[in-house]
Amino acid sequence: MPLPLFLAMLALVIVSAGATLALVFWAEVPLAAFAFAALAGSLLMGVRQWR
């Protein structure tokens, strides 16, 4: 993978994470609910990869 593409993808991931957190704080979602949703999504993706 060329370096500029890798850096662009890395920047996109960082910007997406920041936008997600900004949206969570703007919508006043409890941080515990967001953390639980992230954990549940991570576990679902992990279980999906085992198959």
PyMOL commands that set and color helices and strands:
alter all, ss='L'
color gray80, all
select helices_A, chain A and resi 3-26+31-50
alter helices_A, ss='H'
color red, helices_A
deselect
rebuild
show_as cartoon
